[in-house]
Amino acid sequence: MLVGNAALWVFLLPGNAVSDLLQVDEEESRVMIRTLINMLVWNLIATLVVYSCLM
């Protein structure tokens, strides 16, 4: 269970960090910002990994 919580924390870290930087307190707004940022960050990382494997 502890490993799962740590993995979830790492996965949500970029969105939570941006929400904290923007000082967003409203939960619905945090969810929207976190979703957007996490999709952008993890898609970029996945794209870079695939690109580096193809080179």
Number of C-alpha atoms within 10 A of each C-alpha: 6 7 8 9 10 11 12 11 12 11 14 17 15 21 22 21 13 16 20 12 9 11 10 15 10 9 9 10 12 19 15 13 19 20 15 13 20 19 15 13 14 14 12 12 12 11 12 12 11 11 10 9 8 7 5
